[in-house]
Amino acid sequence: MLIRRRNGVGRPAKRWTWKNVFKVLTSTGVAARAALFVVFTVLALSLSAPQPAKAFMDTCDWVDQSTNQKADMPGVSAENIFPSVRQWDGKGGLVSGAEKLPKGAAQYTLYELNSMRGLNWASTQVSQKQAKGDDSAEDDDCSIQNDITNSIGQMIFDLSKVMSRAAISVKEISSNPSPLAALYEETVEGKDSVVDRLNNRVFKFAVPTMILLTGIWVFGKWRKGDMREVWAGVGWAAFVVVAVSGFLVNGNYVAVVEKADSGIAQGNAVLTEAVLGSATGLMEPPCDLGVNATQRGMRVSSCAMYDTLAFRPWSIGQFGDPGKKRIAYKGDDKCDFGGPRRCSDLRVKQVVAQSVTNKDYYSGEKDITDKKEDEYGDLRKYMADDFSSGDYDQWSGRKPASRISIAIYALVASAIVGLMVIGLSLLTLLWHAVTLIMVILLPLIASISIHPTQQKLLRGWWETFVHSFVLRAGFGVILTVLLLFYQVILPLQVPLGMQLLMLLLVTVAVIMLLKNLLSGKFSPKVAGAEDALGIREAAETGSSKLVDKGQGAPGKALQVGGRVAGRTAAGTVRTADKKLLGGKLAKGGWIDVSARQKRKDSYGIAKAQGGGAAKSKQQGPLKKQVQPDSPELPEQQQGQQPDPEAQPTSRRRVSSSTGQQPAQTSVPTQPQGQRPAPQQPSPQQPQPRTYPTQPHQAQPQPHQPQPQAPQPPNNQPPPNPPRPNGRVS
């Protein structure tokens, strides 16, 4: 079927295929998507802008009156994923979610009462006049953009809360006097534990056999007359049998390990309380705790991390700069979440109004969430009555950009602090496991070590056993010092970037101290000890790898940041040179040329020499051979001899006998350190851009005759004609 055109020439009718249908549907979808994008963009801009009082579509209908006034229930913010430790009763059990607290609220920190609940940035669309109770005021300042920005900031801050919760939980578990108590119950503790079974079925049966073997060894030494080794061997065998039997009988090993663990934990707690107390003075809310509280040091250290990583960043984002310190609250006198100082803190009051505490959960009251919403409404009225318009705008979320910035800062700070604390805690747990393994393997090692020739096994066991306790005590001291620096750095009135830099420097210094501790400089050495089982070597290798990765992480981060900053600066300089100076710095060799500009110049050279884009791609930038019979060469150059007077673009070898070009061409190479001589541009070819610092090699191109320059007239007479004999006079 033909369709007649105006000029009389027919063309075949277009046939509809699946490919054509797919193209039509794709183009239609793209057009519809572009139209919807324009419509939604206009709608978003119109809704985010201030609307008149009686607009067709009111912005306040699209947003909630108040956000985050709903109280958090127990179990949120990774409470069930990362449990805390029941440190207030000394038993050290794990707590996930709500926990019934027997004493009054003043005997617990806010972190123990509430965990990470309530740390939500509240925002409201209610104006300050309406919050005061003025019904005549119209709420005409609603903004969808503020609502979305506050939600983004809260999402980022939620990640920071999860990381902070994980760091505090792992720190509490490692600081517990017996973090591996569940493993001790089946392997060490009890009448039929693994240690008891090994003692009764292995060590006691091995003692007579090893004594017999020791007697044979003594007889051999006595025949040689080496009485000193004989008495030393007999004394060693007797010492091992008596000492190990006394250590393993009646569960004495359990008492020894518990005493050592509790002594290390109490020492670290006293050090933590003394260091943090001297650094902060009287503990302010939310960490105010009685002086005679159980395990006060460890509990204060956990609450200090909660305060610096979560509570204080939240209060700064909620209240602005006043949120760094305690804000006086003169509201109702009823308080069920702490002592007088905590009840008179506005920050703590809002956290409690936005959460269901452990006391509230077990109070037996019904409709506790409705009660919390009423508390939030009273708090909003209090803010509108007693605070200025600027403070109310910050509290109500009308300046959400600051919350995003503080959320990012909190996320980075929790990553730096949390990873370091988690690393120290994991090292502590690792050497707790080494202690447990040493206790379990003692009957086996002692059975072999009774023989005088195997003294190195028991000596190595003793060295590793003592080394594990020394490292755990050292990790506690380093963790206390680390928390001290964090507690001092984070509240400082310095820019946030400077705080992050100081946190990074402190972290690197602590890692260097850890390497010295792991090297065994502070552990006692036992002569003749040997780690035959490789337990200490394996633990030290794992610890060193963890420390090395922690030490290399800041360096890699700085290296990547420096590389990105350098590339950004170089690109900025090139752009400024191109836009402002016309590329003079690049032409003069003062700055390097970008890779993109080099490719662009190569393309321009190939196109200017007649090859075009297609020929440049076919030949390639490094191709040095040109075939004379190639159809890409011009017709006048196939099988023709080049003009000797023409100026070629590159040097070539020309055959004088055949008059044809050879198959291979040679490209001249420039001596190292010399710049190529500039070529004189022809009238028909534009001059390509050249850079003296990195000259481009000339690409072999087919020979093209150049127009001859006008020659001056020759005034010399012509030569005489030749004579008949062939000579010229």
C-alpha positions in Angstrom: 0.0 0.0 0.0 1.4 3.4 -1.1 0.5 6.8 0.2 0.7 9.6 -2.4 3.0 12.5 -1.5 2.7 16.0 -2.8 5.8 15.6 -5.1 4.2 12.5 -6.6 6.6 10.1 -5.1 4.9 7.3 -3.1 6.2 5.8 0.2 5.1 2.6 1.9 2.6 2.7 4.7 3.9 2.4 8.2 3.4 -1.1 9.7 2.5 -1.3 13.3 4.7 -3.8 15.2 5.2 -4.6 18.9 8.4 -2.5 18.8 6.6 0.5 17.4 3.8 0.1 20.0 6.4 -0.1 22.8 8.0 3.1 21.6 4.7 4.9 21.5 3.8 3.7 25.0 7.3 4.7 26.3 7.1 8.2 24.9 3.5 8.6 26.3 4.7 7.5 29.7 7.6 9.9 29.7 5.3 12.8 28.8 2.8 11.9 31.5 5.5 11.6 34.1 6.9 15.0 33.2 3.4 16.5 33.4 2.8 15.0 36.8 6.1 16.2 38.0 5.3 19.8 37.0 1.8 19.5 38.6 3.1 18.2 42.0 6.0 20.7 42.0 3.6 23.6 41.6 1.3 22.1 44.2 4.1 21.7 46.7 5.4 25.2 46.3 1.9 26.6 46.6 1.2 24.6 49.8 4.6 25.5 51.4 4.1 29.2 50.9 2.1 31.2 53.4 -1.6 31.0 52.5 -4.3 33.6 53.0 -6.8 33.2 55.7 -9.5 31.8 53.5 -7.6 29.9 50.9 -9.2 27.3 48.7 -6.9 24.6 50.1 -5.8 25.3 53.7 -2.2 24.0 54.5 -3.2 23.2 58.0 -5.5 20.5 56.7 -2.4 18.6 55.4 -0.4 18.6 58.6 -1.0 17.5 62.2 -1.7 20.1 64.8 1.2 18.8 66.9 3.8 16.1 66.1 5.4 13.7 68.6 3.0 14.5 71.4 2.1 10.8 71.5 3.8 9.1 74.4 6.5 6.5 73.6 5.7 3.1 75.0 8.3 0.7 76.5 10.2 -1.3 73.9 11.0 1.4 71.3 14.4 2.7 70.4 16.0 -0.7 70.2 15.2 -1.5 73.9 14.4 -5.1 73.0 17.5 -5.4 70.7 20.1 -4.0 73.0 19.0 -4.7 76.6 20.4 -2.8 79.6 21.8 -4.2 82.8 20.1 -4.1 86.2 22.9 -2.4 88.0 20.8 -0.8 90.7 20.3 -4.0 92.6 23.8 -5.5 92.2 22.6 -8.7 90.5 23.4 -7.6 87.0 20.4 -9.1 85.2 19.4 -7.9 81.7 16.4 -5.6 81.2 14.5 -5.2 77.9 11.5 -2.9 77.9 9.8 -1.9 81.0 11.2 -3.0 84.4 9.3 -2.7 87.7 11.4 -0.5 90.1 10.8 -1.2 93.8 12.3 2.1 95.1 11.3 5.7 94.5 12.0 7.5 91.2 14.7 9.6 92.8 16.8 6.5 93.4 17.2 6.0 89.7 18.6 8.0 86.8 16.4 9.2 84.0 18.1 6.7 81.7 17.1 3.8 84.1 13.5 5.2 84.3 13.0 5.9 80.6 15.8 4.5 78.5 15.7 6.3 75.1 12.0 7.0 75.2 10.7 10.6 74.9 13.7 12.0 73.0 11.5 13.2 70.1 11.6 16.7 68.7 8.1 18.0 69.2 6.7 20.4 66.6 3.3 22.1 66.5 1.4 24.2 63.9 -0.4 26.1 66.7 0.6 29.7 66.9 1.8 31.3 70.1 -1.5 33.3 70.5 -3.6 30.2 70.1 -1.4 28.3 72.5 -2.1 31.0 75.1 -5.9 30.4 74.7 -6.7 33.3 72.4 -9.4 31.8 70.2 -9.7 34.9 68.1 -6.2 34.4 66.6 -6.1 32.5 63.4 -3.5 29.8 62.8 -2.4 30.9 59.4 1.3 30.0 59.6 1.1 26.2 58.9 3.8 24.8 56.7 4.2 21.4 55.1 7.8 22.1 54.4 8.5 22.5 58.2 6.7 19.3 58.9 8.7 17.3 56.4 12.0 18.9 57.5 11.3 18.1 61.2 10.5 14.5 60.2 13.8 14.1 58.3 15.7 15.5 61.3 13.9 13.1 63.6 14.7 10.1 61.3 18.5 11.0 61.4 18.4 11.5 65.2 16.7 8.1 65.7 19.7 6.4 64.1 21.9 8.2 66.6 19.7 7.0 69.5 20.0 3.4 68.3 23.8 3.7 68.1 24.0 5.3 71.5 21.8 2.6 73.1 23.9 -0.1 71.6 27.1 1.5 73.0 25.7 1.9 76.5 24.3 -1.6 76.6 27.6 -3.2 75.5 29.5 -1.1 78.0 27.2 -2.1 80.8 27.4 -5.8 79.9 31.2 -5.6 79.9 31.4 -3.6 83.1 29.2 -6.1 84.9 31.2 -8.1 87.4 30.3 -11.4 85.7 29.2 -10.7 82.1 29.4 -14.4 81.2 27.5 -15.6 84.2 25.2 -17.7 82.0 28.2 -19.7 80.8 29.6 -20.1 84.2 26.4 -21.7 85.5 26.8 -24.8 83.2 30.6 -25.0 82.8 32.1 -23.7 86.1 29.4 -23.4 88.7 27.3 -26.2 90.1 27.9 -29.7 91.5 28.1 -31.3 88.1 29.8 -28.6 86.1 32.4 -29.2 83.4 35.3 -28.3 85.6 34.1 -30.7 88.3 33.7 -33.5 85.8 37.2 -32.9 84.4 38.6 -32.8 88.0 36.9 -36.0 89.1 37.3 -38.0 85.9 40.6 -36.7 84.4 42.8 -35.0 86.9 42.3 -37.4 89.9 42.9 -40.5 87.7 45.9 -38.9 86.0 47.7 -38.1 89.2 48.9 -41.7 90.0 50.0 -42.2 86.4 51.9 -38.9 86.3 53.6 -39.6 89.7 54.8 -43.0 88.3 56.2 -41.3 85.2 57.8 -38.7 87.4 59.4 -41.4 89.5 60.9 -43.0 86.4 62.3 -39.6 85.4 63.7 -39.1 88.9 65.4 -42.5 88.8 67.1 -41.6 85.5 68.4 -38.3 86.8 69.5 -39.9 90.1 71.6 -42.5 88.1 73.3 -39.6 86.4 74.1 -37.9 89.7 72.0 -34.7 88.9 70.5 -34.4 92.4 69.6 -30.8 92.0 67.2 -31.6 89.2 65.9 -34.5 91.1 64.8 -32.5 94.1 63.4 -29.7 91.9 61.3 -32.2 89.9 60.0 -33.9 93.1 59.1 -30.5 94.6 57.4 -29.4 91.4 55.2 -32.5 91.1 54.2 -32.2 94.8 53.4 -28.5 94.4 51.2 -29.1 91.3 49.2 -31.8 92.9 48.6 -29.9 96.2 47.9 -26.5 94.6 45.6 -27.6 91.8 43.7 -30.0 94.1 43.1 -27.1 96.6 42.1 -24.8 93.8 39.6 -27.2 92.3 38.1 -28.7 95.4 34.7 -27.5 96.8 34.3 -24.9 94.0 37.2 -22.7 95.3 37.9 -21.7 91.7 34.5 -20.1 91.5 35.1 -18.0 94.6 38.5 -16.9 93.4 37.2 -15.8 90.0 34.2 -14.0 91.5 36.4 -12.2 94.0 38.7 -11.0 91.3 35.9 -9.9 89.0 34.1 -8.1 91.7 37.3 -6.4 92.9 38.0 -5.2 89.4 34.4 -4.0 88.9 34.4 -2.2 92.3 37.7 -0.6 91.6 36.6 0.7 88.2 33.3 1.9 89.7 35.2 3.9 92.4 37.5 5.4 89.8 34.6 6.3 87.5 32.7 8.0 90.3 35.8 9.9 91.4 36.8 11.0 87.9 33.3 11.9 86.7 32.4 13.5 90.0 35.5 15.8 89.9 34.8 16.6 86.2 31.2 17.5 86.5 30.8 18.4 90.2 27.3 17.7 91.5 25.5 15.6 89.0 22.8 17.6 87.2 19.6 16.2 85.8 19.0 13.8 84.1 21.8 11.9 86.0 21.2 13.2 89.5 21.6 10.3 91.9 21.9 9.8 95.6 25.4 9.6 97.1 24.7 6.2 98.7 23.2 4.6 95.6 24.3 1.0 94.8 27.1 0.9 92.2 26.8 4.6 91.7 29.9 4.9 89.6 28.9 2.5 86.8 25.3 3.9 86.8 26.6 7.5 86.5 28.9 6.5 83.7 26.0 5.0 81.7 23.8 8.0 82.3 26.7 10.3 81.4 26.9 8.7 77.9 23.1 9.0 77.7 23.3 12.7 78.6 26.1 13.6 76.2 25.1 11.5 73.2 21.3 11.6 73.3 19.7 13.9 75.9 21.7 17.1 75.4 21.6 17.0 71.5 17.9 16.5 71.8 17.5 19.4 74.2 19.6 21.7 72.0 17.4 20.9 69.0 14.2 21.3 71.0 15.0 24.5 73.0 18.0 26.0 71.2 21.1 27.2 73.0 19.3 27.2 76.5 19.0 23.5 76.2 22.7 22.9 76.9 22.0 23.5 80.6 19.2 23.0 83.1 16.0 25.1 82.3 14.0 26.1 85.3 10.4 24.9 85.3 7.7 26.4 87.5 4.8 24.3 86.6 2.7 22.0 88.7 4.0 20.7 92.0 3.1 17.1 91.4 6.1 15.0 90.3 6.6 11.3 90.1 9.8 11.1 88.0 12.6 12.2 90.4 13.7 14.5 93.1 13.3 18.3 93.4 16.1 19.2 91.0 14.9 16.8 88.3 11.2 17.8 88.7 12.1 21.5 88.2 13.9 20.9 84.9 11.9 21.8 81.9 13.9 19.5 79.6 13.2 16.4 81.8 9.5 17.5 82.1 9.0 17.4 78.4 10.8 14.0 78.0 8.5 12.5 80.6 5.4 14.1 79.0 6.4 12.4 75.7 7.0 8.9 77.2 5.6 6.3 79.5 8.2 5.7 82.2 8.7 2.4 84.0 6.9 4.0 87.0 4.0 5.0 84.8 3.8 1.6 83.2 3.4 -0.2 86.5 1.3 2.4 88.2 -2.0 0.7 87.2 -3.5 3.9 85.7 -5.8 3.4 82.7 -5.6 5.7 79.7 -2.1 6.7 80.5 -1.6 7.9 76.9 -4.5 10.4 77.2 -2.9 11.7 80.4 0.4 12.2 78.6 -1.3 14.2 75.8 -2.9 16.5 78.4 0.6 17.0 79.9 1.9 17.9 76.5 -0.9 20.5 76.1 -0.2 22.1 79.4 3.5 22.2 78.5 2.7 23.9 75.2 0.7 26.6 77.0 3.5 27.0 79.5 5.9 27.6 76.7 3.6 30.2 75.0 3.0 32.1 78.3 6.5 32.2 79.8 8.8 32.3 76.7 9.5 34.8 74.0 8.3 34.4 70.4 11.8 33.4 69.2 12.1 30.6 71.9 8.6 29.5 71.1 9.4 29.3 67.4 12.4 27.1 68.1 10.4 24.9 70.4 7.5 24.6 68.0 9.7 23.5 65.1 9.5 26.6 62.9 13.3 26.5 62.5 13.8 22.9 61.5 17.2 23.3 59.7 19.0 23.6 63.0 17.5 20.2 64.0 18.9 18.5 60.9 22.3 19.9 61.6 22.3 18.8 65.3 21.0 15.4 64.2 23.9 14.9 61.8 26.3 16.0 64.5 24.8 13.6 67.0 25.0 10.8 64.5 28.7 11.4 63.8 29.5 11.9 67.5 27.7 8.7 68.5 29.6 6.8 65.8 33.0 8.0 67.0 32.2 7.6 70.7 30.0 4.5 70.3 32.5 2.6 68.1 35.3 3.2 70.5 33.3 2.3 73.6 32.0 -0.9 71.8 35.6 -1.8 70.9 36.8 -1.5 74.4 33.8 -3.4 75.7 34.3 -6.2 73.2 38.0 -6.5 74.2 36.9 -6.8 77.8 34.4 -9.5 77.0 37.0 -11.3 74.9 39.4 -11.6 77.9 36.5 -12.6 80.1 36.1 -15.5 77.8 39.8 -16.2 78.0 39.5 -16.4 81.8 36.6 -18.8 81.5 38.5 -21.0 79.1 41.6 -21.0 81.3 39.5 -22.2 84.3 37.9 -25.0 82.2 41.2 -26.2 80.8 43.0 -26.2 84.2 42.4 -29.9 85.0 43.7 -31.0 81.6 46.8 -28.8 81.7 47.6 -29.6 85.3 47.4 -33.4 84.6 50.2 -33.1 82.0 52.2 -30.5 84.0 52.7 -32.8 86.9 55.7 -34.2 85.0 58.7 -32.0 85.6 59.5 -31.7 81.9 56.1 -30.1 81.2 56.4 -27.3 83.6 56.1 -24.7 80.8 52.4 -25.6 80.2 51.3 -24.7 83.8 53.6 -21.7 83.9 52.1 -20.5 80.6 48.6 -21.1 81.9 49.3 -19.0 85.0 50.8 -16.2 83.0 47.8 -16.1 80.6 45.4 -16.3 83.6 46.9 -13.3 85.3 47.3 -11.4 82.0 43.5 -11.7 81.4 42.7 -10.0 84.7 45.3 -7.3 84.2 43.9 -6.5 80.7 40.3 -6.3 82.0 41.3 -3.9 84.7 43.3 -1.8 82.2 40.3 -1.7 79.8 38.1 -0.4 82.6 40.6 2.3 83.5 40.9 3.4 79.8 37.2 3.4 79.4 36.8 5.6 82.4 39.4 8.1 81.0 37.7 8.0 77.7 34.3 8.8 79.2 35.9 11.6 81.2 37.2 13.2 78.0 33.9 12.7 76.2 32.1 14.2 79.2 34.4 17.3 79.1 34.5 17.8 75.3 30.8 17.5 74.3 29.4 20.3 76.6 32.2 22.8 75.5 31.1 26.1 74.0 33.0 25.5 70.8 31.9 24.9 67.2 30.7 21.4 66.5 33.4 20.7 64.0 36.0 21.4 66.6 34.3 19.1 69.0 34.4 16.3 66.5 38.1 16.9 65.9 38.9 16.7 69.6 36.9 13.5 69.9 38.8 12.0 67.0 42.2 13.0 68.5 41.2 11.5 71.9 40.1 8.3 70.2 43.5 8.0 68.4 45.4 8.6 71.6 43.4 5.9 73.5 44.1 3.4 70.7 47.8 4.1 71.1 47.5 3.4 74.8 45.6 0.2 74.1 48.4 -1.1 71.9 50.8 -0.7 74.8 48.5 -2.4 77.2 48.0 -5.4 74.8 51.7 -5.8 74.3 52.0 -7.1 77.9 54.1 -4.3 79.3 51.9 -4.2 82.5 51.5 -7.9 83.0 53.9 -10.1 85.1 56.3 -12.4 83.3 56.8 -16.0 84.4 60.1 -17.6 83.6 59.9 -20.7 81.4 56.2 -20.1 80.4 55.0 -21.2 77.0 51.6 -20.7 75.4 51.5 -24.3 74.1 47.7 -24.2 73.4 47.9 -20.8 71.6 45.0 -19.3 73.5 46.8 -16.1 74.5 48.3 -15.7 71.1 45.0 -16.0 69.4 43.3 -13.5 71.8 46.2 -11.0 71.4 46.0 -11.4 67.6 42.3 -10.7 67.5 42.7 -7.8 69.9 45.6 -6.3 67.8 43.5 -6.6 64.6 40.6 -4.8 66.3 42.9 -2.0 67.5 44.7 -1.7 64.2 41.4 -1.3 62.3 40.3 1.3 64.8 43.5 3.2 64.4 43.4 3.0 60.6 39.8 4.1 60.3 40.5 7.8 61.1 43.5 7.9 58.8 41.5 6.4 55.9 38.7 8.9 56.6 41.1 11.8 56.5 42.8 10.4 53.4 39.5 10.1 51.5 38.4 13.5 52.7 41.7 15.1 51.6 41.5 13.4 48.2 38.0 14.7 47.6 38.9 18.2 48.9 41.9 18.2 46.5 39.9 17.2 43.5 37.2 19.8 44.4 39.8 22.5 44.7 41.5 21.6 41.4 38.2 21.6 39.6 37.4 25.0 41.1 40.7 26.5 40.0 40.2 25.1 36.4 36.7 26.5 36.2 37.8 29.9 37.5 40.7 29.9 35.0 38.4 29.0 32.1 35.6 31.4 33.0 37.6 34.4 34.2 41.0 34.2 32.5 40.1 32.3 29.3 42.4 29.4 30.1 45.6 31.4 30.4 46.9 29.5 33.4 46.4 26.2 31.6 48.1 27.4 28.4 51.0 28.8 30.4 51.5 25.5 32.2 50.7 26.9 35.7 48.0 24.3 36.4 47.4 20.8 35.1 44.8 20.1 32.5 41.8 17.9 33.4 41.4 14.5 31.7 38.2 15.8 30.0 39.9 18.7 28.5 42.7 16.4 27.2 40.1 14.2 25.4 38.4 17.3 24.0 41.7 18.6 22.6 42.5 15.2 21.1 39.1 15.2 19.4 39.6 18.8 18.1 43.1 17.9 16.6 41.6 14.8 14.9 38.7 16.7 13.5 40.9 19.7 12.4 43.2 17.3 10.4 40.3 16.0 8.4 39.7 12.7 10.1 36.4 13.7 11.8 34.9 12.1 14.8 34.2 8.8 13.1 37.7 8.4 11.7 39.3 9.4 15.0 37.3 6.6 16.8 38.2 4.1 14.1 41.9 4.8 14.0 42.3 5.1 17.8 44.6 7.6 19.6 47.7 5.3 19.6 47.4 3.8 16.1 50.7 4.3 14.2 50.1 2.2 11.0 48.2 3.4 7.9 47.5 1.2 5.0 47.7 2.8 1.6 44.8 0.7 0.2 42.4 1.7 2.9 39.2 3.2 1.6 39.4 5.9 4.3 42.3 7.6 2.5 41.5 10.3 0.0 41.4 9.3 -3.7 44.2 11.6 -4.7 46.6 10.0 -2.2 46.2 6.3 -3.1 49.1 5.2 -5.3 50.5 8.7 -5.7 53.8 10.2 -4.7 53.6 13.0 -2.2 54.8 16.4 -3.3 58.4 16.9 -2.0 57.8 20.7 -1.7 54.7 20.3 0.5 55.1 20.4 4.2 53.8 17.2 5.7 52.2 17.0 9.1 54.4 14.1 10.1 57.7 12.6 8.9 57.4 9.6 6.6 59.6 7.2 4.7 59.0 7.5 1.0 60.2 4.9 -1.5 62.2 6.5 -4.4 61.9 3.5 -6.7 58.2 2.7 -6.7 56.8 6.1 -5.9 54.4 4.6 -3.5 54.1 5.1 0.2 55.2 2.2 2.4 52.8 0.4 4.8 54.5 1.7 7.9 55.0 5.3 8.9 57.2 6.6 11.7 56.2 9.2 14.2 59.0 11.4 15.5 59.6 11.2 19.2 60.5 14.3 21.2 63.5 14.1 23.5 62.6 13.9 27.2 62.5 17.3 28.9 62.1 19.3 25.6 59.0 20.9 24.3 57.8 20.1 20.8 58.3 22.8 18.2 55.1 24.6 17.4 53.7 23.9 13.9 52.8 26.7 11.7 49.0 26.5 11.1 47.8 26.5 7.5 45.1 28.8 6.3 42.6 26.0 5.9 43.1 24.4 9.3 42.4 25.9 12.7 45.2 26.0 15.2 44.6 23.4 17.9 45.1 24.2 21.6 48.4 23.0 23.0 49.8 22.8 26.5 53.5 23.0 27.2 53.4 20.9 30.4 51.9 17.8 28.8 52.3 17.9 25.0 50.2 15.5 22.9 51.9 13.3 20.5 51.1 13.9 16.9 48.8 11.3 15.4 49.7 9.8 12.1 47.3 11.0 9.4 47.2 10.6 5.7 49.3 12.9 3.7 47.6 16.1 2.6 49.3 18.6 0.3 49.7 22.0 1.8 49.4 25.2 -0.3 52.7 26.6 -1.3 53.8 29.9 0.1 54.7 32.5 -2.6 58.3 32.3 -3.5 60.5 35.3 -4.2 61.5 35.8 -7.9 64.7 34.2 -8.9 67.1 36.7 -10.6 69.9 34.3 -11.4 70.4 33.5 -15.2 69.5 30.1 -16.4 72.4 27.6 -16.8 74.1 27.2 -20.1 72.8 24.4 -22.4 74.9 21.2 -22.4 77.5 20.6 -25.1 77.5 17.6 -27.4 79.9 15.7 -25.2 77.5 16.1 -22.2 79.5 18.7 -20.3 78.1 22.0 -19.1 80.2 25.0 -19.6 
